[in-house]
Amino acid sequence: MHVVFFGDQHLETLGGAQVSARLQRQHLERAGHVVTVVAPRRWSRERPHADDAGYLDVPSVPVTLDREYSFGWPGRSSDAFIDRALARRVASGAPVPDLVHVQADFWGAVLGYRLARRLRVPVVHTMHNRVDVGIEATVPFPHLVLRALNLWRSRALPGSGAGSTGWDYLRGFAREASAVTAPSHHFARRLEEHGVFPTVDVVWNGIDDEVRERVLAAAPAGRVPGRPRFIWLGRMSPEKRLLPMLEAFTASGVDADLEIVGGGGEREKARRLVAQRGLGDRVRFAGRLPYEETLSRIAAADALVQTSIGFETQGMTPFEAATLGTPAIISDPDVAGEFDGGIWPVAAASGEPERMAALAAVLQQAAREISSGTAPVPSARVSEEFLQSSRTAAMITIYERVLRS
């Protein structure tokens, strides 16, 4: 098969959806398939795999100060750019595209559905984004923004319908999908309940099998009780709740180390908060790290801290941690519900002060149990089912079903 991926951001940028799609591509190619990835051109100084023929980088403009993320306008010029680039790829020996796999929710989704219309091929849409929660957490006047997004989507993709909510927005795309997948049971259930798609296939995002084996082989055997080492990683933006986590860490008073991995718009605020709270000797900012190094840091930690609530459609980091034998503190009850124990769930609370207090209490509990050698053991089921080889096999089954229909 020749599968054309579409992303809102380049797969070599930071983010769970990007990591997932990058791994899917690798494992699909190992299985003998061809993958072309359409995403906005990167503007960051570091551009790994810039010469990769499978990356089709659409003209774009940077949208964040660190130039990590960019925006590609889904207009006629972008359509023509994609058509020409795909024609060159086919002329060089790649088969004609069989289907489009949209792994995007904004400009990438529009470009993907429009290509599928032009080629008359089916679309599989993996929905990674709680659009309603994400918009509410990141922009002023979210209801107006959602109305504008729906209007833009209906004009950019004629026939996709009107709407005013985040669910309307996703429903408009899914009208033309042959299959919709979600990376968790809780998000699939919400998509079905809101009428986005009748039956949503659940395909977890995974961890690279070979990288996992290398990381585990290099990790020390067993965990030695002692001073706890926590790790937090991800995009530093409001919905990820890094700043409230640092406040909770301060309030907990735990004698522990905390490593923060990643980057984003709240990085400098986080650094200032650490200095103001006198945490400089216990909190370390590691910055962005390569995939394998990130997993090594997770494996070396005593516990991972996941702090976003209501935003994650899967929440990859606690799954990665479980697969590497590291238990997780999980703030989102939906994410916690995907596990068979082996975690520290944070009690739900209505307001941010109460949420921070609940997280502080769990940090204290986790520190005690780590120090005493009684920390929970991650779920074996999650560890096995999170391997990317099994996730790619599940996705290929969906591709084959769609192409037969």
JODAWO-V555586 format. One record per backbone hydrogen bond with DSSP energy under -1.0 kcal/mol. NH is the residue of the N-H (numbers start at 1). CO is the residue of the C=O. E is the energy in kcal/mol with one decimal. If there is no record, write none. Layout:
BEGIN
nh=NH co=CO e=E
nh=NH co=CO e=E
END
This chain:
BEGIN
nh=3 co=34 e=-2.9
nh=4 co=99 e=-2.1
nh=5 co=36 e=-2.9
nh=6 co=101 e=-1.8
nh=7 co=38 e=-2.3
nh=13 co=10 e=-1.8
nh=19 co=15 e=-2.4
nh=20 co=16 e=-2.6
nh=21 co=17 e=-2.5
nh=22 co=18 e=-2.5
nh=23 co=19 e=-2.3
nh=24 co=20 e=-2.4
nh=25 co=21 e=-2.5
nh=26 co=22 e=-2.1
nh=27 co=23 e=-2.4
nh=28 co=24 e=-2.5
nh=29 co=25 e=-2.5
nh=30 co=26 e=-1.9
nh=31 co=27 e=-1.3
nh=32 co=29 e=-1.5
nh=33 co=28 e=-2.3
nh=34 co=1 e=-3.1
nh=36 co=3 e=-2.1
nh=37 co=54 e=-3.3
nh=38 co=5 e=-2.9
nh=39 co=56 e=-1.7
nh=41 co=58 e=-2.8
nh=52 co=49 e=-1.6
nh=55 co=52 e=-1.6
nh=56 co=37 e=-3.5
nh=58 co=39 e=-2.5
nh=61 co=71 e=-2.0
nh=63 co=69 e=-2.7
nh=67 co=64 e=-1.9
nh=71 co=61 e=-2.9
nh=75 co=73 e=-1.9
nh=79 co=75 e=-2.2
nh=80 co=76 e=-2.6
nh=81 co=77 e=-2.3
nh=82 co=78 e=-2.5
nh=83 co=79 e=-2.5
nh=84 co=80 e=-2.4
nh=85 co=81 e=-2.3
nh=86 co=82 e=-2.7
nh=87 co=83 e=-2.2
nh=88 co=84 e=-2.1
nh=89 co=85 e=-2.0
nh=90 co=86 e=-2.6
nh=91 co=87 e=-2.4
nh=92 co=88 e=-1.4
nh=93 co=90 e=-1.6
nh=94 co=89 e=-2.0
nh=98 co=2 e=-2.9
nh=99 co=2 e=-1.3
nh=100 co=122 e=-2.5
nh=101 co=4 e=-2.7
nh=102 co=124 e=-2.1
nh=103 co=6 e=-2.9
nh=110 co=106 e=-1.9
nh=111 co=107 e=-2.2
nh=112 co=108 e=-2.2
nh=113 co=109 e=-2.5
nh=114 co=110 e=-2.2
nh=115 co=111 e=-2.1
nh=116 co=112 e=-2.2
nh=117 co=113 e=-2.0
nh=118 co=114 e=-2.1
nh=119 co=115 e=-2.7
nh=120 co=116 e=-1.6
nh=121 co=116 e=-1.5
nh=124 co=100 e=-2.6
nh=125 co=179 e=-2.6
nh=126 co=102 e=-2.6
nh=127 co=181 e=-2.4
nh=131 co=129 e=-1.6
nh=134 co=130 e=-2.9
nh=135 co=131 e=-2.6
nh=136 co=132 e=-2.0
nh=137 co=133 e=-2.0
nh=138 co=134 e=-1.0
nh=139 co=135 e=-2.0
nh=145 co=141 e=-1.9
nh=146 co=142 e=-2.6
nh=147 co=143 e=-2.0
nh=148 co=144 e=-2.4
nh=149 co=145 e=-2.6
nh=150 co=146 e=-2.3
nh=151 co=147 e=-2.2
nh=152 co=148 e=-2.8
nh=153 co=149 e=-2.9
nh=154 co=150 e=-2.4
nh=155 co=151 e=-1.7
nh=156 co=152 e=-3.0
nh=157 co=153 e=-2.0
nh=160 co=157 e=-1.7
nh=169 co=165 e=-2.0
nh=170 co=166 e=-2.0
nh=171 co=167 e=-2.7
nh=172 co=168 e=-2.1
nh=173 co=169 e=-1.1
nh=174 co=170 e=-2.3
nh=175 co=171 e=-1.0
nh=176 co=173 e=-1.7
nh=177 co=174 e=-1.3
nh=178 co=123 e=-2.8
nh=179 co=123 e=-1.3
nh=181 co=125 e=-2.4
nh=182 co=201 e=-2.5
nh=188 co=184 e=-2.0
nh=189 co=185 e=-2.4
nh=190 co=186 e=-1.6
nh=191 co=187 e=-2.5
nh=192 co=188 e=-2.2
nh=193 co=189 e=-2.6
nh=194 co=190 e=-1.9
nh=195 co=192 e=-1.6
nh=196 co=191 e=-2.6
nh=201 co=180 e=-2.3
nh=203 co=182 e=-2.4
nh=207 co=386 e=-2.0
nh=212 co=208 e=-2.5
nh=213 co=209 e=-2.1
nh=214 co=210 e=-2.1
nh=215 co=211 e=-2.7
nh=216 co=212 e=-2.7
nh=217 co=213 e=-2.2
nh=218 co=214 e=-1.7
nh=219 co=215 e=-1.1
nh=230 co=257 e=-3.2
nh=231 co=303 e=-1.7
nh=232 co=259 e=-2.8
nh=234 co=261 e=-2.0
nh=236 co=263 e=-2.5
nh=237 co=235 e=-1.7
nh=240 co=237 e=-2.0
nh=241 co=238 e=-1.5
nh=245 co=241 e=-1.4
nh=246 co=242 e=-2.2
nh=247 co=243 e=-2.0
nh=248 co=244 e=-2.4
nh=249 co=245 e=-2.7
nh=250 co=246 e=-2.1
nh=251 co=247 e=-2.6
nh=252 co=248 e=-2.3
nh=256 co=254 e=-1.4
nh=257 co=228 e=-2.3
nh=258 co=282 e=-3.0
nh=259 co=230 e=-2.3
nh=260 co=284 e=-3.0
nh=261 co=232 e=-2.7
nh=262 co=287 e=-1.6
nh=266 co=236 e=-2.6
nh=267 co=264 e=-1.6
nh=270 co=266 e=-2.5
nh=271 co=267 e=-2.4
nh=272 co=268 e=-2.5
nh=273 co=269 e=-2.4
nh=274 co=270 e=-2.3
nh=275 co=271 e=-2.0
nh=276 co=272 e=-2.8
nh=277 co=273 e=-2.3
nh=278 co=275 e=-1.0
nh=279 co=274 e=-2.8
nh=282 co=279 e=-2.2
nh=283 co=279 e=-2.4
nh=284 co=258 e=-2.7
nh=286 co=260 e=-3.0
nh=294 co=290 e=-2.6
nh=295 co=291 e=-2.2
nh=296 co=292 e=-2.1
nh=297 co=293 e=-2.1
nh=298 co=294 e=-2.0
nh=299 co=295 e=-2.6
nh=300 co=296 e=-1.8
nh=301 co=297 e=-1.1
nh=302 co=229 e=-2.7
nh=303 co=229 e=-1.5
nh=304 co=327 e=-2.0
nh=305 co=231 e=-2.7
nh=306 co=329 e=-3.1
nh=320 co=316 e=-2.7
nh=321 co=317 e=-2.6
nh=322 co=318 e=-2.4
nh=323 co=319 e=-2.3
nh=324 co=320 e=-1.1
nh=325 co=322 e=-1.4
nh=326 co=321 e=-3.0
nh=329 co=304 e=-3.4
nh=330 co=344 e=-2.0
nh=331 co=306 e=-1.7
nh=336 co=332 e=-2.5
nh=337 co=333 e=-1.7
nh=338 co=335 e=-1.7
nh=339 co=336 e=-1.6
nh=344 co=328 e=-2.8
nh=346 co=330 e=-2.5
nh=355 co=351 e=-2.2
nh=356 co=352 e=-2.7
nh=357 co=353 e=-2.0
nh=358 co=354 e=-2.2
nh=359 co=355 e=-2.4
nh=360 co=356 e=-2.5
nh=361 co=357 e=-2.0
nh=362 co=358 e=-1.8
nh=363 co=359 e=-2.5
nh=364 co=360 e=-2.0
nh=365 co=361 e=-2.1
nh=366 co=362 e=-3.2
nh=367 co=363 e=-2.3
nh=368 co=364 e=-2.2
nh=369 co=365 e=-2.4
nh=370 co=366 e=-2.7
nh=371 co=367 e=-2.3
nh=372 co=368 e=-1.8
nh=374 co=369 e=-2.7
nh=383 co=379 e=-1.7
nh=384 co=380 e=-2.0
nh=385 co=381 e=-2.7
nh=386 co=382 e=-1.4
nh=387 co=384 e=-1.2
nh=388 co=207 e=-2.8
nh=391 co=387 e=-1.5
nh=392 co=388 e=-2.9
nh=393 co=389 e=-1.8
nh=394 co=390 e=-1.8
nh=395 co=391 e=-1.9
nh=396 co=392 e=-2.6
nh=397 co=393 e=-1.8
nh=398 co=394 e=-1.4
nh=399 co=395 e=-2.6
nh=400 co=396 e=-2.8
nh=401 co=397 e=-2.0
nh=402 co=398 e=-2.5
nh=403 co=399 e=-2.5
nh=404 co=400 e=-1.5
nh=405 co=401 e=-1.2
END
